[in-house]
Structures are given as structure tokens and as C-alpha cells.
Amino acid sequence: MLRVLYLILCLMGLLPSTTVVMAAETPVATTPETPTLLVWGDSLSAAYGIAVDKGWVNLLQEKLGDDYKVVNGSISGETSAGGLTRLPEALKTHQPAYVLLELGANDGLRGIDLPTMRSNLEQMVKLAQAAKAKVVLIGIKLPPNYGTTFTDKFDAVYTDLAKEYELPLVPFLLAGVAEDWDLMQADGLHPTAEAEPKVLDNVWAVLEGVLPTK
């Protein structure tokens, strides 16, 4: 029942959201030369339902320490269209060296057509690259009740974009988490605080090869 209610809220656009681009909770001693990583996602990156400092984005800042500044521009309920609208200002404000792009889940849940979602993601990739940021694309998978045909096409949006633009790709943000109900909140769609280190592991497996070695 909770899962059904969540999907209804997604479709109606009633999920809690904020329009503020927030920095990670962990304070870091930065200089003008400190590279910025901008995380651009939805509730899966905004620590929905848990304390913000337990989310994978904040854990990433803790892992990187003072070598990088992590800015979390993720909003619960965000779609690719919303992300595209907000991105130019965020790029101008934060001038990130890296953009971790994690959007599309709410497009799929709301039944937004996939060509539109792909176009929005593609435009964000182009905007970030034009701003001289390295893009890491983070994929997500829809619940199986959406049907194999649709979910396969949804998955292909990420793999095709990664191939076309030669982007590092995290195949599935919640790999090893979504399959374990003990690691998911009651809605069945968001990880618990205990699962967030595993979520970070999924991102780090790709991001580690992108960041220059110190």
C-alpha cells in the first residue's frame, strides 16, 4: 500500500522538494583551486527519508576529504526536465569540474516518454561538457511491474548516452540494495541509511577511475 501511495504522489508531483542547491553537510576546508563535484539528482541522491548526513552524497564528501568540494543539487521528485531547467545556473554558480548526473527515475515512474527524457539528459550532458565539466552518468532501474519492454528501453537510455558521449557510467545506483528488502525503506524505492555506504560503493567503483590519482 505504501508503495502504491508513493507512486501516486510521484505521478501527481506531490513529493517534497526544495529549490535550493545545497552543499554537502560535511564541512571542508576549500580553496579557490579545490575541484567541485556537483551531484545532480533526485530523491535517491537527496537522502530522502533519512538524515542528510547519512546519504551517499555526504558520505562521498567524507571519503574525499578536503581534496574535493561536493555540492548536492539533488531534489526529491525531480525530473529530467526540472534538472535541465536548473542546471545552467548551478553550473555558473559552482563551476564544477565534475557533474554526477543521476536523473530519470521520476520520468519513468510518471510515464514521461523516453525520447523526451533522453533529450533532457543529453542536453544536460552537453551543458556540463560545454562548461568544461567531466560528466559521470548514473543509471537507475524501474520496478519490474513496469514491464520488460519499457524497462529495457529505459535502461538503454543510459547505456546509449554513455556510449555516444563516452561517459563513465554507473549502471545501477542501487545495485545490491534494491534487491534486498532489509536495505530499503517501506516504500520499496528508497534505500535506508544502512544501505547508503553500499550505494556509495556503486558510485565509487566508477568515480575512482575518473578522478586523478593524488
C-alpha positions as CSV (number, residue, x, y, z in Angstrom):
1,M,0.0,0.0,0.0
2,L,2.8,2.4,0.8
3,R,4.5,1.6,-2.5
4,V,1.2,2.4,-4.4
5,L,0.8,5.6,-2.4
6,Y,4.4,6.7,-3.3
7,L,3.8,6.1,-7.0
8,I,0.6,8.1,-6.9
9,L,2.5,11.0,-5.2
10,C,5.1,10.8,-7.9
11,L,2.6,11.0,-10.6
12,M,0.8,13.9,-9.0
13,G,4.1,15.8,-8.4
14,L,3.4,15.9,-4.7
15,L,6.8,14.6,-3.4
16,P,8.5,17.1,-1.0
17,S,11.0,19.2,-2.8
18,T,13.2,22.3,-2.4
19,T,14.6,24.7,-4.9
20,V,17.8,25.3,-3.0
21,V,21.1,23.9,-4.3
22,M,22.8,22.6,-1.1
23,A,26.3,21.8,-0.2
24,A,27.1,18.6,1.5
25,E,26.7,18.5,5.3
26,T,30.3,17.7,6.0
27,P,32.4,20.9,6.2
28,V,35.5,21.0,4.1
29,A,38.4,23.4,4.1
30,T,38.5,24.6,0.5
31,T,40.5,27.0,-1.6
32,P,39.5,28.5,-5.0
33,E,41.6,25.7,-6.6
34,T,39.6,22.9,-4.9
35,P,37.7,21.0,-7.6
36,T,33.9,20.8,-7.2
37,L,31.8,17.7,-7.8
38,L,28.2,18.6,-8.5
39,V,25.7,15.8,-7.8
40,W,22.6,16.5,-9.9
41,G,19.9,14.0,-9.0
42,D,16.6,13.2,-7.4
43,S,15.4,11.7,-4.1
44,L,17.9,8.9,-4.4
45,S,20.7,11.4,-4.0
46,A,18.9,13.8,-1.8
47,A,18.8,11.4,1.2
48,Y,15.0,11.1,1.0
49,G,13.6,9.7,4.3
50,I,16.8,9.6,6.2
51,A,19.2,12.1,7.8
52,V,21.1,14.1,5.1
53,D,24.4,13.3,6.7
54,K,23.7,9.6,6.2
55,G,23.2,9.9,2.5
56,W,25.7,8.6,-0.1
57,V,26.5,12.2,-1.3
58,N,27.6,13.3,2.2
59,L,29.5,10.0,2.6
60,L,31.3,10.8,-0.6
61,Q,32.4,14.2,0.8
62,E,33.7,12.4,3.9
63,K,35.6,9.9,1.7
64,L,37.2,12.7,-0.4
65,G,38.0,14.9,2.5
66,D,39.5,18.3,1.7
67,D,40.7,17.3,-1.8
68,Y,37.3,18.0,-3.3
69,K,34.2,20.0,-2.6
70,V,30.9,18.1,-3.1
71,V,27.8,20.1,-3.8
72,N,24.5,18.3,-3.7
73,G,22.0,19.9,-6.1
74,S,19.6,16.9,-5.8
75,I,15.8,17.5,-5.3
76,S,13.3,14.8,-4.2
77,G,10.7,14.4,-7.0
78,E,13.0,16.0,-9.6
79,T,12.5,15.1,-13.3
80,S,15.0,15.4,-16.1
81,A,13.0,18.5,-17.3
82,G,13.4,20.1,-13.9
83,G,17.0,19.3,-13.8
84,L,17.6,20.7,-17.2
85,T,15.9,24.0,-16.2
86,R,18.0,24.4,-13.1
87,L,21.4,23.2,-14.4
88,P,22.7,26.3,-16.2
89,E,22.5,28.5,-13.1
90,A,24.1,25.7,-11.0
91,L,27.0,25.4,-13.5
92,K,27.5,29.1,-13.4
93,T,27.4,29.3,-9.6
94,H,29.5,26.3,-8.7
95,Q,31.7,25.9,-11.8
96,P,32.1,22.2,-11.2
97,A,35.0,20.1,-12.5
98,Y,32.7,17.0,-12.4
99,V,28.9,16.5,-12.7
100,L,27.4,13.3,-11.4
101,L,24.1,13.1,-13.3
102,E,21.5,11.0,-11.6
103,L,18.1,11.8,-13.1
104,G,15.4,9.9,-14.9
105,A,13.7,7.7,-12.3
106,N,10.8,10.1,-11.8
107,D,10.4,10.4,-15.6
108,G,9.9,6.6,-15.7
109,L,7.6,6.5,-12.7
110,R,5.4,9.2,-14.2
111,G,5.3,7.7,-17.7
112,I,7.1,10.6,-19.4
113,D,8.0,9.4,-22.9
114,L,11.5,8.1,-23.1
115,P,12.7,10.3,-26.1
116,T,11.9,13.4,-24.0
117,M,13.8,12.0,-21.1
118,R,16.7,11.1,-23.3
119,S,16.8,14.6,-24.9
120,N,16.7,16.3,-21.5
121,L,19.6,14.1,-20.2
122,E,21.5,14.7,-23.4
123,Q,21.1,18.5,-23.2
124,M,22.4,18.4,-19.6
125,V,25.4,16.4,-20.7
126,K,26.2,18.9,-23.4
127,L,25.7,21.9,-21.0
128,A,28.1,20.3,-18.5
129,Q,30.7,19.5,-21.1
130,A,30.4,23.0,-22.5
131,A,31.2,24.2,-19.0
132,K,34.3,22.0,-19.1
133,A,32.9,19.6,-16.5
134,K,33.5,15.8,-16.7
135,V,30.2,14.0,-16.6
136,V,29.6,10.7,-14.8
137,L,26.2,9.3,-15.8
138,I,24.4,7.4,-13.0
139,G,21.8,4.9,-14.1
140,I,18.7,3.7,-12.3
141,K,16.3,0.9,-13.0
142,L,12.5,0.9,-12.7
143,P,10.5,-1.7,-10.7
144,P,9.7,-4.8,-12.7
145,N,6.0,-4.2,-12.7
146,Y,6.5,-1.6,-15.4
147,G,7.1,-4.5,-17.9
148,T,10.2,-5.8,-19.6
149,T,9.7,-3.9,-22.8
150,F,9.5,-0.5,-21.1
151,T,12.2,-1.1,-18.5
152,D,14.7,-2.4,-21.2
153,K,14.1,0.7,-23.3
154,F,14.5,2.8,-20.1
155,D,17.8,1.1,-19.3
156,A,19.0,1.7,-22.9
157,V,18.7,5.5,-22.5
158,Y,21.6,5.5,-20.1
159,T,23.8,2.9,-21.9
160,D,23.2,4.6,-25.3
161,L,24.0,8.1,-23.9
162,A,27.1,6.8,-22.2
163,K,28.3,5.2,-25.4
164,E,27.6,8.2,-27.6
165,Y,29.3,10.7,-25.4
166,E,31.9,8.4,-24.0
167,L,30.7,8.9,-20.4
168,P,31.7,6.9,-17.4
169,L,28.5,5.0,-16.4
170,V,27.3,3.7,-13.1
171,P,25.0,1.0,-14.5
172,F,22.6,0.9,-11.5
173,L,22.9,3.2,-8.5
174,L,21.0,0.7,-6.2
175,A,22.8,-2.5,-7.3
176,G,22.9,-4.9,-4.4
177,V,20.5,-2.7,-2.5
178,A,17.2,-2.7,-4.3
179,E,17.1,-6.5,-4.3
180,D,17.3,-6.6,-0.5
181,W,14.1,-5.5,1.2
182,D,16.0,-5.1,4.5
183,L,18.0,-2.3,2.9
184,M,15.0,-0.5,1.5
185,Q,12.5,1.9,3.2
186,A,8.9,0.9,3.5
187,D,8.1,2.4,0.0
188,G,10.3,-0.2,-1.6
189,L,12.0,2.5,-3.7
190,H,14.4,4.4,-1.4
191,P,17.4,2.9,0.5
192,T,17.7,3.0,4.2
193,A,20.6,4.8,6.0
194,E,22.3,1.4,6.5
195,A,22.3,0.9,2.7
196,E,23.9,4.2,1.8
197,P,27.5,3.0,2.1
198,K,26.7,0.3,-0.4
199,V,25.2,3.0,-2.7
200,L,28.4,5.0,-2.4
201,D,30.4,1.8,-3.2
202,N,28.4,1.6,-6.5
203,V,29.3,5.2,-7.4
204,W,32.9,4.9,-6.2
205,A,33.6,1.8,-8.3
206,V,33.3,4.1,-11.4
207,L,34.2,7.5,-9.9
208,E,37.5,6.3,-8.6
209,G,38.7,5.7,-12.1
210,V,37.6,9.2,-13.2
211,L,39.3,11.3,-10.5
212,P,43.0,11.8,-10.9
213,T,45.2,10.0,-8.5
214,K,46.9,12.1,-5.8
